[in-house]
């Protein structure tokens, strides 16, 4: 009885595979010599079916033939469909900055695109390129509905990615890294942009998003100690920022991501050693960062609404969903931002930090501080820094020894209407990558 059930299941599954391939190839109109060979192979396998119903090898062989053809046909279809898009010339001048939106299978990309278009004053200055990975028709249709307002391209390599056995559940990170490399190469090298703003499809943006990046671009281009500008504050919860300080910007040694700008020269430096996975943490390693910093705001100019994704909502419920998004226009382009250059910023920042009196967690929480102005808390090691961070709801993790938002070992946040600096002890000798 059980043997007959197995035979029946095998016959049904084989017929489904054969029928699916016939439908797939005919629908795509690929009646070429290669497909005829495939059908010949299928007929041969079907002829052997009656004689070898219990042969698992035959079933696996059939699946392999069908699977390989499906993969190949999808790849050919995507390449053909994308040829026009990728050869399309995007009109832009030398000052234009591409906004590169990474998308996959979220139809909520519309939420992100609606805001990018709403707050964009000059289409030619900030062309929007939506790079889509995955085969997801609904998302493709959403992106295509924006017509000439965005440029839609699709990552053509949809082949499987071999990953180490221990990394199988993180395969999504490998696909993301592959997508990033392809799309950044396309934007910098094919479309010939000198600067790109990277956006994920699950980000809200502030009304002054473009203003912020336009104003900070000259500093990024000039100051070689900078390698990115980010719209994100990792500790940007409403109760940890000065809501009125919409103009306040910082330097940080921690690569924030989540809406960030880079130049072609940086990409040329990174592309030949781009990692197979976990590209953002790879960026945070000392050998990539090379003691360079990013600009980041007091109040975030992006906020993520993507709880569901490759990361499975890591940090979302505890931190990310509480990030406060700026809702005003700071008019950064009307301001002098040269104070962010390292030679000006460092002495001024450190003077303010280390003139601030030292206090304790308990005194700060109890409001037992009898002085105006900022104060500071001192950490001596990794454990003491984590205690301070957890006490106030800051993110307490490290990447290559650098704490989130840290700059020269200092973390800044706002608490009960007072600026607070978390500073290392006098024995601090730089970031410890083992942390």
N, C-alpha and C positions, 0 to 999 in steps of 0.2 A: 504493500500500500504506500509506504513512505517513498519507495523507489519510484513508483509511478507518479507521485506528486512532484518529485524532483525533476523527472523527465518532462512533465507537463510545464512546469515553471520554466525549464530551459528552452522548450520549444517556443513558448509565448514571448520570453525575453528576446530570443533570437529574431523572431518575426518583427517585434517592435523595433529592434536595432535596424533591420533591413528596411522596414517601411520608413523609418525616420530619415535614413540616409537618402532614399529615393525622393522623399518630399523636399528635403533640404537642398539637394543638388538641383532638382528640377526648378524649384522656386527661385534659386539664384541664377538660373539660366546658364549654368556652366556645362553645357553639353559638348565638351571638348574631348580630345583623345585621352587625356589623363583620367577623366571621369569614366570613360568607357572601360579603361583598364580596371578601375575600382569596381564597376558593375560586374565585369568578368570575374574578378576575384570573389565578389559576393556570390555569384552564381555557382562558382566552384565550391565555395564553402557550404552553400545550401545543398548542393548535390551530395556532399559528404555527410550532411546532417542526419539522414535516415540511418546511416551505418554507424554513426558515432554519437548517439544521443547522450551517452554518459561521459563523453570526453570533455573534461573541463578545459583542456588546452585549446580545443576548437573555439569554445565560447570566448576565452580570453583573446584569441587571435582575432576573432570577429570584432570584438570591442575595440581592439587596438587599431584595426584598419579603419573602422568608422570614426573613432576618436581622432586619429591623425588627419583624416580628410576634413572633418568638421573644423578642426583647428586651422588647417591650411586654408580652407575656403573662407573662413572668417577673416583671416589675415589678408588674403587677396582682396576681399571685398572692402575692407577698411582702407587698405592702401589705395585702391582705386578711387573710393569715395573721397579720400582725404587729399588726393593729388591736387585737385583744384584749390582747396582751402589752403594747403601748405605753400602752393606757388603764388597765392594771392599776395599782392603787394599792399601792405598796410601804409597808407599815406601818413607820414609824420616828419617833423623837422628835427634838427639835431637836439633840441631841448625836450622833445617828447619823452615821456616815461610810460612804459607799458605796464598795464595792470593785468597781471597773469593770475587768473582764477583757476585753481585746481578743483576739478569736479570728478565724480564717479557715478554713483547710483542714487543720489539724493535729489528728488524733485524740488526739495526746499532750496535748491540753488537759486530759485526765483527770488527768495527773500533777500539773499545777498546781492543779486544782480539788480533788483529794484532799487536798492539803496545806492549802489555804485553809480547807477544812471541818474538817480534823483539828485545827488549832491555834486555831480560832475558838471562844471560850467563849460568846459572846453573839450569837446570830443577829440579833436586833433592833438591836444596836449596830453591826454590820458586815454589812449586807445585801450579797450578792454578785450583781452584774449581769454577765452574760456577753453582750457585744455581738459578734455574728458578722457579718463581711463574707463575700463569696464565696457561691457556690452549691455547697455541699459536704455532701451528705446524710449521709455517715458521721460528719462532725464534728457536724452538727446532732443526730444520734441520740445521740452520746455526751453532749452537753450536756443533752439532754432526759431522759436516764436519771437525772439528779440530781434531777429533779422539783422539789419545793418547797424544796430546799436552795439553789437558785440561781434567778435570774430571767433567762430567755433572751430576748433581743431580736435582731432581724436588721435589718441596714442595708438599707433597701429600694431604694436607687438602685444598681442593678448595670449601669448604662449605661457605655459605653466613655468614656474620658477623653481628650480631645485633648491631646497634649503636643508641645512643639517637637521637630523632627526629631532634634536631637542628644540629646534626653532619652528617646528611645523605649525604650531598654533599662532605663530607670529608672522605667517607668510604675508599677511597684508602689508607689513612694514617693508618687506622686500619689494612688493609691487609699487608701493608709494615712492620708494627711492628710485626705482627704474623710471617711473613717470616723471619725477622731478628732473632727472637728468635729461630726459628726452625733451621736455617742454622748455626748460631753460636754454638748452642748446638751440632749439628752434627759434626762440624769441631773441636771443643774443646774436646767433650766428646766421640764421636764415633771414629773419626780419630786420636784423641789424639795429636793434635798440642798444643804447649805451647804458640804460638804467631800467630796472624792473622792480615793481612792487609786487610781492608774492602774497596772495590771498587764498585762503581755503574757502570752500563753498558753504561752510557753516559759521561764517562770521557776520555779525552786524558791524556797521561802521558809523562813526560820528559825523555830524554835519561839516566839520572842518577837517575831515580826513585828508582830502587833497591839499588843502592849505598847509597842513602839517608837513606833508612830504615835500611839497614844493619849496617850503621855507628852509628845510633842513638839508636839501640836496646839495647846495653849494658847500656846506661844511663837510659833508661826507666826501665830496669830490676833492676838497683841498687838504683836509686833515688826515694824514696817513696813519694816524693812531686809531682811526675809526674804520670799521668794516661793515657796519650796517646801521640803519635807522629802523626802530621798531615802534609800532603803534601800541604796544602792549606793556602793561605793568603787572607782573606776576603777583604782586601784593596789592592789587588795585581794588580791594573791597571798599564799599562805601564808608565803613567805620575805620578804615586805615589810610584814607587819603584826605587831603584838604580840598573839599569840594569847590572852594572858591579859587583855588590856584590853577585855573585853566591854562595859564601860560607857562607853568613851571615844567622845565625839562631837566633831565639828568643824563649823565654818562653812566653806563653799567658795564661790568666785565662779564655778566651773564648774558648769553645769547637768548633773547626772549622769543623770537619767532612770532607767530600769530599776527600776521600783517607786518611785513618788513621789506625794506628796500635795500638792494645791492647793486653794484656796478658791474659792467662787463669785465673790467680788469680783475675783480675778485673772482668772477666765474671762471675766467681763464686760468686762474691760480688753482681752483678747486676741481675743475671738471675731470682732469686726468687721474685724480685719485678719489673720485666720488665713491662713497661706500655702497655696498649691496643692500644695506638696510639701516634703520635707525639714524637717518641722515642728520636730524637735529641734535642728537647727543654727540654724534661724530663732529659736528660743527663746534661743539663746546670743548673739545679736547685741546690741550695746550698746543699741539703741533699744528692745528688749524687756526686757532685763535691768535696765536703768536703775540700775546699781550695786547691785542687790540680790543677796542670797546665798541659799544653801540650807544646810540642816543635812545632814550625812552621817556615817556611822559609821566608826570605825576598822576594824571587821570587818563585812563586808557581811551584810545581812539578806535578800538575794536573790542568786541565781546563775542564769545562763542555761544552758540545755541545748539551745538552738535553733541548731545550726550551720547548718542548711539553712533559708534564708529569702530575703527580698528582698535583703538585703545580701550574699548569697552567701558567708557565713562570714567577712566582713571582721573581722579582729582575733581571730577565735575561737581558732585553733590556737596563736597566739602569746601571747595574753593571757587572753581571756575564760574559757576552760575551766579556767584555773588559779586563778580567784577562789575564795577560801576562804569558805565559808558558816558563819556562827555556828551552833553546835549546842547552846547553853545558853540559859537564861532570865536576862536581865539585870535584870528587875524594875524597869524604868525609871520606872514610875508611883510607885514608892516613893522615888524620889530627887529631889533639888532640881536642876532643870535650868536654873534662871534664869541660870547662868553663860554660857549660850549667847546671851543677849541682847547685842546689839552693844556697848552702853555698858559692859558688864562684860567681855565676851569679848576685845575688841580690845586693851585695855591689858595684860591678863594674858597673852594669847597672844604679843604682840610682845615683852613683857619676857622671857619664857622663851626665845623664838627668838634674840633679839639678845644675850642674856647667854651664849649657847652659843659656845664657841671655834670658830674657823675651822680647817678641816682640808682635806686634798686627797683626790682620788679614790684615789690610790695608797696613801696612809697608811691610809685607811679600809679599803680592800680587804686590806691587809697586816696589819691589826690594830695598827698603830703609833700608837696613841692612848693617852696616859698620863694620862688623866683620866676620872673618872666622869661620868655624865650625858650629855645630848645634845650633838651637835656640828652644825656647819653647813658646807655647801658653797656657794660663791658663784658665780653666773653673771653675765655682763656683757652678753650678747646672746643672740639666738635660737640661734645655733650652739653656744655654750658650754652652754646649758641642754640642748640635745638630746644633747650628748656625755655630760653627767652622767646624764641619764635612761637612755640606752642602756647605760651602764656598769653600771647596777643592775637593768635589766629593767623600768624604769618605762615607761608609755606616753609617747611623746615628741611627740605631735601637739598642735595648738592649734586652738581654735575662736574666731574673732574676737580672736585674740591671747592668749586665756586658756589656760594649760596645765591639764591634767586635775588635779583636786583642789586647784588653786591658790587661795590666799586672801591678798589684799594682796601678791600676787607670790610667796608662800611655798608650797612643796610639802613635805609631811611624809611620811616613811616610816620603817620599822623595819628595821634591818640589823644582823645579828650581835648581837642583844640590846641594841641601842642606838638611841635616837631620833635621826633625822637630819633636819635642815631644809635644804632647798635655797632659798637666799635671793638676791634681786637685789642688785646693787651699790648703793652710795650714790647713784649717778646715776639710778636707776630713777624714772620719773615716771608710773607707771601702765601698764596693758596697752596694747600697740601692736596695733591691729586688723589691721595688715599681716602680722603673724607667722602 
